[in-house]
Structure formats: structure tokens, C-alpha cells
Amino acid sequence: MKRQSIFILLLSSLFVLMAACSSSDLSESGKSDSAGSNEIAMKSEMDQSTAEDSVEEKSGEINTNRMIIHQANLQVNVKNLEKAQLKIEKKVNEYGGYIVESNVYRENDETVSGRIMVRVPEKYFQKFLTDAEEEAINVLERNVTGQDVTEEYVDLESRVKSKRAVEARLLEFMNNANKTGDLLKISSDLAQVQEEIEVIIGKMKYLENQTSYSTIDIYMIEKSVRIPGIDNENLDTWEKTKKQLASSINFLLAAGSGLIVFFIGNLPVIVILLLVGAGIYFMIKRKKKRD
């Protein structure tokens, strides 16, 4: 009886100990699961935050690195076309730009017009427009346009990367090829891919040039005010005096020449008329003496 009581007591103690251990394991397992869950959640939040920051950074880069092709057309009245054109050319040189085209046209005595097309660095675009307008008496027309080619340029970059990858694979295939037919086929494909790459790079360089330099086309008009009936010729007294003196001398010479020609050319007639007149004169005089 005593042995049975001891055995029952030992079994009870064993069950209590096992229950306590089980409860402790469950508690630790719950804590571990909770801690793991919290850690995963924190990592997820950190990854999401990092992704959002990355998106914001990329978005910021796109906004601050836009590729815009700027063009402007100006039509202005100027006081002196030659001086205005020289000042504009000087500004172009100061800003590191260059002249594409320059022409001058004279429509009539009162109107002279000129056209000059220039390209200046993008960062001086607005400043150059202001300088050009300051040379004008008044601005008749002002047209400014901008074309965003950022997406087109990014697309070209992606295409180049893709073509470069194909080029690298073809080069690898060429190094491992043993048959002449395979080498010829790979060489043909490689040449085509490289040609496509050159075409894309050419388009990219064109866009880079168009966005790094802005184009400004300026049409200038000079109109001079003239007083009808008064010009330099009418106001030049000395020239008029010389012309009048020459005219008078020419008239006298012409008159003298005419008299000489008249007398010499008509000398026989004049002699006859003189003789006839002298005879008539003596006859009349003799008749008076008789009377």
C-alpha cells in the first residue's frame, strides 16, 4: 500500500513536470513566431520604403534631366540693320554659339531686311533672346517652341543595350564556331546588328546636339524716312555750280561753232549779197548827186 502511494506520487510529479515543460515550449514558440513575424514585417516595410525612395529618386532624375529641343522665331524692326546684325553676331560668339545662315535683302530705297539663323548653347537660350530683342525698336512677332524628346532618347538607349547584348552573344558564338558556314552566317548577323547599333547611336547623337544647342531665327527690317524732293544730290551746291558752268561753256562753244560754220559755209552767198548790196548803194548815191 505504501509502495502504491509512492508510485502514484511519482507519476503525478512526472505529469506536472511534463505539463510545465510543454507550456514553456509553447510560450517560447509563440514568442519566436511573433518575433519572426515582426522581423518579416519590419523587413517588408523597409524594402517597401527603399523601393519608394528609389522610385522617387528616379522620378527626380527624370524631371531634372529632361531633353528639350528649343526653337525661336523673331521678327523685329531695327534702327540700323548693319549695326544690329554685328551686335547679334558678337553675342553669338560670346555665348559659344555659331551662325547657320545670314542674308541681307534690299527691297527698295527705303526698306532693307535681313535674316540671321544662329545656334547657341541651351543654357543661354533665354538670355540670348532677351539680348536680341534689346537690339530692336519693336518686336513684331515672337514664337518659341519646345519639343520633349526624353522618352525617345531613353527608348534609343534601351535599344542600344539590347543590340549590344545580341552583339556580345554573336561574338561568343563566332569564337566557338568551327564550321565555315556557321562563321559566315554569324558574321552576316553580326554585321547587321552592328549597323543597326550605328544607326541608333546616330539618332542619339542628333538628339543630343539638338537639345544641347537651341536654334534662333531672326528676321530684321530697317525702314528709313526720306523727305520727298530733298536728297543729297539736290543739296550739293558745288556740284550743281560745276554742272551749270560746264553747261554755259558748252553753249558758248556750240554758238561760236555754229556762227563759224554758218559764215564759212555760206561765204559765197554772203559775198554775192554784199556785192549786190554795194552796187545798189552806189547807184542810189549817184542818183542823189545828179538830182
C-alpha positions in Angstrom: 0.0 0.0 0.0 2.8 2.3 0.8 4.6 1.4 -2.4 1.4 2.2 -4.5 1.2 5.6 -2.8 4.8 6.4 -3.7 4.3 5.2 -7.3 1.2 7.4 -7.7 3.0 10.4 -6.3 5.9 9.9 -8.7 3.5 9.6 -11.7 1.7 12.8 -10.6 5.0 14.7 -10.3 6.1 13.4 -13.8 2.8 14.7 -15.4 3.1 18.1 -13.7 6.7 18.4 -14.9 5.8 17.4 -18.4 2.9 19.9 -18.4 5.2 22.7 -17.2 7.7 21.9 -19.9 5.1 21.8 -22.6 3.7 25.2 -21.5 7.2 26.7 -21.6 7.9 25.3 -25.1 4.6 26.7 -26.4 5.3 30.1 -24.8 8.8 30.2 -26.4 7.5 29.0 -29.7 4.8 31.7 -29.7 7.4 34.3 -28.8 9.7 33.1 -31.6 6.9 33.1 -34.1 5.8 36.5 -33.0 9.4 37.8 -33.2 9.9 36.2 -36.7 6.6 37.7 -37.9 7.6 41.2 -36.6 11.0 40.9 -38.2 9.5 39.9 -41.6 7.0 42.8 -41.3 9.8 45.2 -40.5 11.9 44.0 -43.4 8.9 44.2 -45.7 8.3 47.8 -44.6 12.0 48.6 -45.1 12.0 47.1 -48.6 8.9 49.0 -49.5 10.3 52.2 -48.2 13.5 51.6 -50.0 11.6 50.9 -53.2 9.6 54.1 -52.8 12.7 56.1 -52.2 14.3 54.5 -55.3 11.2 55.4 -57.4 11.3 59.0 -56.1 15.0 59.3 -56.9 14.4 58.0 -60.4 11.4 60.3 -60.8 13.5 63.2 -59.7 16.3 62.3 -62.1 13.8 62.2 -65.0 12.3 65.6 -64.0 15.6 67.3 -63.7 17.2 65.8 -66.8 14.6 66.4 -69.4 15.8 66.7 -73.0 14.0 69.6 -74.7 14.6 70.9 -78.2 14.1 74.7 -78.1 13.5 76.8 -81.2 12.5 80.5 -81.5 11.5 82.8 -84.4 11.7 86.6 -84.1 10.6 89.3 -86.4 11.7 92.8 -85.4 12.2 96.4 -86.6 15.7 97.8 -86.2 17.1 101.3 -86.5 20.2 100.2 -88.3 20.3 96.7 -89.8 24.1 96.5 -90.2 24.8 97.5 -86.6 22.1 95.2 -85.1 23.5 92.3 -87.1 27.1 92.9 -86.0 25.9 93.1 -82.3 24.0 89.8 -82.6 27.0 88.1 -84.2 29.1 89.3 -81.3 26.7 87.9 -78.7 26.7 84.5 -80.5 30.5 84.4 -80.2 30.4 85.4 -76.6 28.0 82.6 -75.7 29.9 79.9 -77.7 27.4 79.5 -80.4 27.7 79.6 -84.2 25.9 81.2 -87.2 24.0 78.8 -89.5 22.8 81.4 -92.1 23.0 85.1 -92.7 21.4 87.1 -95.5 20.6 90.8 -96.4 18.0 92.0 -98.9 17.3 95.5 -100.2 13.7 95.7 -101.3 13.7 99.4 -102.3 15.4 102.7 -101.4 13.5 102.9 -98.1 13.4 99.2 -96.9 16.3 96.9 -96.1 15.7 93.5 -94.5 18.0 90.7 -93.2 17.7 87.2 -91.8 20.2 85.5 -89.5 19.8 82.0 -88.1 22.1 81.1 -85.1 22.5 78.2 -82.6 23.5 78.9 -79.0 24.0 76.6 -76.0 20.8 75.7 -74.3 21.7 77.4 -71.1 22.0 80.8 -72.8 18.7 80.4 -74.8 16.5 82.8 -72.8 19.4 85.3 -72.2 20.2 85.4 -75.9 16.5 86.0 -76.8 16.5 89.0 -74.4 19.7 90.4 -75.9 18.3 90.1 -79.4 15.1 91.8 -78.5 17.0 94.7 -76.9 18.5 95.5 -80.4 15.0 96.0 -81.8 12.9 99.2 -81.9 9.8 96.9 -81.5 9.1 93.2 -81.7 6.6 92.3 -84.5 6.5 88.6 -83.8 7.9 86.2 -81.2 7.4 82.4 -81.4 9.1 80.0 -79.0 8.6 76.2 -79.2 10.0 73.3 -77.1 9.9 69.6 -78.0 10.4 67.0 -75.3 12.4 64.1 -76.6 13.3 62.4 -73.3 11.2 59.3 -73.9 12.5 58.9 -77.4 16.1 59.1 -76.2 15.5 56.6 -73.3 14.0 54.2 -75.8 17.0 54.5 -78.0 19.3 53.8 -75.1 17.3 50.7 -74.3 17.5 49.5 -77.9 21.3 50.0 -77.9 21.7 48.0 -74.7 19.6 45.2 -76.3 21.6 45.3 -79.5 24.9 45.3 -77.6 23.8 42.1 -75.7 23.0 40.4 -79.1 26.3 41.6 -80.4 28.1 40.0 -77.4 26.3 36.7 -77.9 27.1 36.6 -81.6 30.8 37.3 -80.9 30.8 34.5 -78.4 29.2 32.2 -81.0 31.8 33.2 -83.5 34.7 32.4 -81.2 33.2 28.9 -80.6 32.1 28.2 -84.2 34.2 25.6 -86.1 32.3 25.3 -89.4 32.8 27.8 -92.2 29.1 28.0 -92.9 28.3 28.9 -89.3 31.0 31.6 -89.3 29.6 33.2 -92.4 26.1 33.2 -91.0 27.2 34.6 -87.7 29.3 37.2 -89.5 26.3 38.3 -91.5 24.1 38.6 -88.5 26.8 40.4 -86.6 27.3 43.0 -89.4 23.5 43.7 -89.5 23.4 44.1 -85.7 26.4 46.5 -85.7 24.8 48.5 -88.5 21.6 48.9 -86.5 23.6 50.0 -83.5 25.4 52.7 -85.6 22.0 54.0 -86.8 20.6 54.2 -83.3 23.7 55.9 -82.0 23.5 58.4 -84.8 19.9 59.3 -83.8 21.0 59.6 -80.2 23.9 62.0 -81.2 21.4 64.0 -83.3 19.1 64.4 -80.3 22.0 65.3 -78.0 23.1 68.0 -80.4 19.5 69.4 -80.9 19.0 69.6 -77.1 22.4 71.0 -76.2 22.1 73.8 -78.7 19.0 75.9 -79.3 18.1 77.4 -82.7 17.0 81.1 -83.1 15.8 82.5 -86.4 15.8 86.3 -86.5 14.2 88.4 -89.3 15.1 92.1 -89.1 13.6 95.1 -91.0 15.1 98.6 -91.4 12.9 101.3 -92.7 14.4 104.8 -93.4 12.4 108.0 -93.5 13.0 110.1 -96.7 11.8 113.6 -97.4 10.3 113.9 -100.9 12.2 116.3 -103.2 15.2 116.7 -100.9 18.2 114.4 -101.1 22.0 114.7 -101.2 22.0 115.4 -104.9 19.7 118.4 -104.5 21.6 119.8 -101.5 25.1 119.6 -103.2 25.6 123.3 -104.3 29.2 122.9 -105.6 28.3 120.0 -107.9 25.3 122.0 -109.2 27.6 125.0 -109.8 30.1 123.0 -111.8 27.4 121.4 -113.9 25.9 124.8 -114.7 29.3 126.3 -115.6 30.1 123.4 -117.9 26.6 123.8 -119.5 27.3 127.6 -120.1 30.7 126.9 -121.7 29.3 124.2 -123.8 26.5 126.6 -125.0 29.1 129.3 -125.9 31.3 126.9 -127.7 28.3 125.5 -129.6 27.1 129.0 -130.5 30.6 130.1 -131.7 31.0 126.9 -133.7 27.6 127.4 -135.2 28.5 131.0 -136.3 31.8 129.9 -137.8 30.1 127.1 -139.7 27.4 129.5 -140.8 29.7 132.2 -142.2 32.2 129.8 -143.8 29.6 127.6 -145.2 27.6 130.5 -146.6 30.6 132.6 -147.6 29.8 132.6 -151.4 26.2 133.7 -150.8 27.3 136.3 -148.4 29.9 137.7 -150.9 27.3 137.9 -153.6 24.8 139.6 -151.3 27.5 142.1 -150.3 28.3 142.9 -153.9 24.7 143.3 -154.8 24.1 145.5 -151.8 27.2 147.6 -152.6 26.0 148.1 -156.2 22.6 149.2 -155.1 24.1 151.5 -152.6 26.4 153.3 -155.2 23.6 153.6 -157.7 21.3 155.3 -155.1 24.1 157.6 -154.1 24.9 158.6 -157.7 21.3 159.3 -158.4 21.1 161.6 -155.4 24.1 163.6 -156.7 22.5 164.1 -160.1 19.4 165.4 -158.5 
